[in-house]
């Protein structure tokens, strides 16, 4: 086999492959055998030794030669890539078959383009590191969200099966009440259609209704009709109701007492897999929140750096790489949407787009940005000769393993995360690229 190559543009290499007549004839014989083993020709049972001339007559010489070319190419294509040092992004496309026997084929192969960066300007780039701090109200807010998620309700007026005291029959803060309400322009006046609410489960203290409304429910009982005036706030979202005084008639149908979770070590262990008390759990949340904020800050810093680098970089990306990234971004977005309980079909319907237009208008710009970002950071890493040390990789692995409390899981991870493993190499690259970004901090 002979091969040669030349670069056509930033992302396409022309690859010429030649093979002698002897190898072509061997491939033709293999093609005939493959057809013979699977042929369904009248007068011959399947698997019988069908004469070659019968096969040629049945299938045609052109089709057989086309299959032979493909068979031979399958054998020598990857050898040619290795010989020419080509790393393809996707399978090469046959541009022309110059001859079949001997074989001479020209293919266009898409490769990763190289980002051409103005190194003098690159060395002048400095970005300010985003500093983050976790505030106590963020921890409190997270705790409230957890309590809300694990709160269940018992009908007022008795004791529940789980021992919770729900004997109070009057409305208290955090009770859930089912109400009908209707607003009027004044007492005895005309109904205001926009204010009508039927069978609504309202949590008192949630702030779901206009300011002052929920407070009017406190101390009331099921079956009561509560009448009161409310003045809408000056900054209300509907201009029609700003500073407007409305008379409400509200009927209370049902009162349910909120039974929140108890912050026992057992409950906390179910939440996070660690056995600790409430104060210890707050520390766990602080670390989680701080970690997420640092992750977001790093993403912001990386975005700022890439914005600067893209201005001083020449980079053309091929269609196959873009399509691959489009598929990956779309898959991520679909997963995120479906994890929230929606379907991609409903989401696209709401956005008034079909899948193709959504990918072209929404996904593609992000896909191109991501592909360029990865290639630019790769090139900067090469220019600066930045690599992750074994110690840095080890520290990163230990941070990741520390998130797991199961000894069995930790043991499996330690056995798996070794040089050569895909996830290990991903961690290695992640550390290196983090060092690339860090090198630009002012």
N, C-alpha and C positions, 0 to 999 in steps of 0.2 A: 504494500500500500504506500502511496505517495500522497503528500498533502502540502498545501501552502495557504497562507492567509494574508489578508490586508485589511486595515481599518477603513471603513467607508465613512463613518461619522462617529460622534461621541459614544454611541451605544450600539453600533452595528459592525460586525466583522464579516467580511466575505471569506468563506472557507471553501477551498477547492479540494476535492478528494478524487484520487485516481486508483483504480485497481485493475489488474491484468485480466486477460481473457480466460485464463485457466480458472481463476477464482469466480469469475462470472458464471462459467459453465457449471462449476460445482454448486453454486447457489441456485442455478436453474434446475439442476437435478433435485435439489432439496425442495424446491417449489413444486415440481411435478409430483414428488412423493407425497407432499402435504395435501395436494389436491386429490391424488389417487386415494388416500386414506379417508377422505371425507366426501368424495364425490358421490353423487346420486345420478348415475347414467343408466338409461334404459338398456336392459340386457346384461347388466353387471350387478352383482350383489355388492353391498357396501363392504369395503375392505379388500375386495378382490384385486388381483394384479391387472389393472387396466392398461393396455398398451399406450405408449406415449402419444402415438399419432391420433388415437381416439380422444385423448384428453385435449390435445391441441385443436382438433376439429370441433370439440364440444365447447371449449372455453375461449378459443381464439389466441393466436400467437401474441397479439398486442397486450392482452390482459396478463398472460403468463410472464412476458418480459417485464411488465410494470411491477408485478409481484416479486420478480427476481431482483429488480433494482432495490425494492424496499427491503427484501431479505438480506441482501448484501450490505446495504447501508446500515441496517441494524447491527451488523457485525463490526463494521469498521468506523462508524461515526464517532463513538466514544474514544477509540484509539487515536483518531485524528485530532479530537479536542485536546487530549493529553499531550500529543506530540507538539501541537501548536501553542500549548499553554493557555487555552481558552476556557474560561469558566462561564458557562451560559446561564442566562436568566430564565430562559425557556427553551423548548426544543427548536432546533434550527429549521428554517423553512426552505425547501428546495426551490431555488430560483429557476434553474434550468438543468436539463440532462444533456450534456454535450454529446456523449456517446454512451452506448450500453455495454458493448463488448469490443474493446476494453471499456470499463466503466470510467466516466468522467462526469462528476456532478459538482455544481456550484450551489452553495447554500448561504443564506443570510442568517447569522446567529446574533441574537441580542445579548449583550453583555452589560455588566454594571458600568456605568459611566464614571469617570474620575472628575471630582470637583476641582476646578482650577481656581485657587484662592490667591488673592494678592497678599503675599506673606508680609510685606512691609506694613500694609494697612492693618493686617490682622494683629501684628505685635503691638499696635497702638490701642487696640480695643480693651476697655476696662468697664466692668459692670459692677454695680453696687449690690452686695449681697442682701437679700431680704431677711430681716431678723423677725422672729416670731416668739410670742410668749402666750402661754395658756393662762387665761383669767379664771378666777374662782366661779364667776357666774356661768362660764361655759360648762364647768363640771356640774353645777347645780341644774342647769338646763338639760344636760344629758340624763341626769338622774330622774328628772321630772318626766322626760320622754319614756324612759324605761318603766317608771311607775304607771304612766298612762297606758302603755302597751300591755302591761300585766294586770291592770285593774279590771275586775268584773263586778257585777251589780246584783243586789238582792232586793226584792220588793220590800218596801217600807212596811213596818208594823209587826215584825216577828223576828225570830231567830232562824238563821240559815242552817243548812245541813253541815256546813264546815265550821259551825260554832261562832260565826260573826254576829255581832249584836246589831240587828237592823230594826229594833223596836220603835225607834222614833218615827212619828208619822208626819212631822212637819219638815218642810224643805230646808236643808242646810247646804252650806257651800260644798261643792263637788258632787252633790246628788245629781242624778240624771232624771229629768222630768219630761214627760210626754205632754205636749201642749198643742192647742189650736189657738191662733191669735189673729186678730183683725184690727187694722188701724182705720181711724176715721178722721176727717178734717177737724172735727170737734165732737164733744160729747153730744150724742143724739144726731150727729151730722151724717154726711155722705161717706160711704166706704171708700177707701183708697185701695184699689185692686192690687197694687204692687206690694202691699204690706200683709197680704193674706198668707198665712202659713198653717198647714194642716198636719196633725199627727207628727210633730217634729220632736225628736229626742234631744233635748237641750241639756248640756252639762253646765250646771250653775258655777260660774267662776271661770269658764273657758274663754269668755270674751267673744263668743260666736255672734251675739246679737249687739245691737247698738248700745253704747255706754248708758248704764242706768237701768236697762231692761231687766237683766238677770237679778239685780239686787231687789227688784220689786217682788220677786218670787219667794224670797227668804221668809220663813215662818209660816207659809201657807200650806194648805192640805189638799189632798186629792179631792176633786169634785168642786172645788171653789172656782169662782169666776173673779179674776182680779182686774180692776179697772184703774187706769192711771194715764197721766200725760207724760210724754217724753219729747224733749227737744233734740233734734238731730244735731250732731256737731258741725261746726263751720267748715271743717275739712272733709266732710262726707264725700264719698266717691261719686255720688249722683248729684249733679247740680240742682235738680228739682227738689231735693230734700235738705240741702244745706240750711242750717239754722231753722228748719221747719218744725213747728210744734204739732205733734200727732197724739190723738187720744186712742189708747189701745184697750181692747177687751180680750182677756186671755183666760182660756179654760184649761184647768189642770186635770189631766186624766189619770196619770200614773206617776208615782214617785219611787225611785230606786236608789238604794244606798250604795255608795262606792266602797268596794272592799279592795284596797290596794295591797301590794305585796309586802311582806315583812322581810327586812334586810338581814336575814339569817345567813350564817356561813354556808348553809346548804343551798339556799337560793342563789347566793353569789357564785357558788361553784358551778351551778347549772348555767349561769350566764357566761362565765369567762373561763371555767375550768380550773380556777384557783380557789383554795379554801382560805378565806380571810374574813375579817370583820368589816363593818361599814366604812370605817376610816381607811382601812387597807384597800377597799374597793375604790374609794375616791382616788387613791394614789394610782391604781391601775388605770382609771379613766383619764387622769392627768397625762399619763405617759401615752395613752392611745391618742388623745386629742393633740398633744404636742407632736407626736409622730406624724399624724395626718397633716397638721399645719406645716411641719417641716417639709413634707412631701409636696404639698401645694406650693410652698415657697420656692423649693428647688425647681419645680416645673415652670414657675414664673421666671426665675433667673435664667433657666435654660432657654425659654422663649425669647427673653430679651437679648441673650447672646446670639441666638440664631438669627434674629431680626437683623442684628449688626453684620453677622457673617454673610448672610444672603446678599447684602448690598455690595459685597466685594468678591462675589463668587460667580463664575460662569459654570452652568450645569444644565445639560439637556438630558432628560430621562426618556427611555424608550417606552413604547405602548404596553409591552408585556409586564414590565415592572409596575407601571401605573395601574394596570388592571388587577394585578396581584394585590397591590395595596388597597385598591378600591374594595375588592372582595373581603379583605381582612377588616377594614374599617366598618364596612356594612355589617359584617358578621358581629362585630363588637357592639355596634349600635342596636342591632336586632336583639342581641342577648340582654342588653341593658333595659330595653323597652319591655321585653317579655318578662324580665325579672320583677317588673313593677305591676304585673298582672294584665298587661295589654297585649294585643297581637300586632305584628308589623303591618298587617293588612288594614286594621282599624287606624293605626297611626298614620299610614300613608293616605288613607281616606280623609282623615281630619286635616292633614297638610295639603289636601287637594292635589296630590301628585301620584303618578304611577311609579313602579319601582325603577324603571329606566331613567325617568326624568329626575327622580330623587337622587339616584346615584350620580348623575351628570352634574346636577346643580348644587347638591349639598355635600355628597360624600367625596366626589373627585377633588375639589379644592383642598380638603383636609388630607386626602390620600397623597396628593402631590407634595403638600407641605411636609408630611411625615417622611416620605421617601427622600426628599431633598435634605431634610434635617439629619437623617441617619447617614447619608453619604458625606455630608459636610463634616459632621463630627468625626466620622471615620478618617477623613483626609486630615483634619486638624490633629487628630491623635497620631497619625503617621508623621506629620511635620514636626510635632513637638516630641515625638518618640516617647509617648506616655504608655506605660504598662502597669498593670496591677501586680503588686508583690504578693508572694505567698502568704505573708503575715496579714496583709490587708484582706485578702480573700478569706483567710481563716477567721478573721474578726467579723467579716460580713456574714459568714456561714453561722458563726456562734450567735449573732444577733437574731438571725432567722430561726435557728433551732430553739432559742430561748422563748419563743412564742408558744411552744408546744409543751404540755405538761405530761403527756403520755410517754413513759420510758420506751415502749415499743416503737412509737413513732420516731422518737429521737434516735433510737438505735438504727432504724431503717434509713433515716436521713443521713446519718454519719457514714453508713455503708455505701450509700448511693452517691453522695456528693464528693466525688474524687475526680482528679484530672481526666478529661476525656468524656465524662458524662455531660450530656447536653445542658442540663440545669446548672452544673458546675461552671461550664464555659459561659453560660448566660450571666451568672453571678460575676465571673471574672471580667466580662465585658462591661457590666453595669458599674463595677468599681472603677474601671479604667475611664469610662466616659464621665463619671462623676468627677474624677481628677482633672479631666479636660476642662469641664465647666469651672471647677475651683481655680484653675490656673489663670482665669480671666478676672477674678475678683479684684476690685481696687484695694 
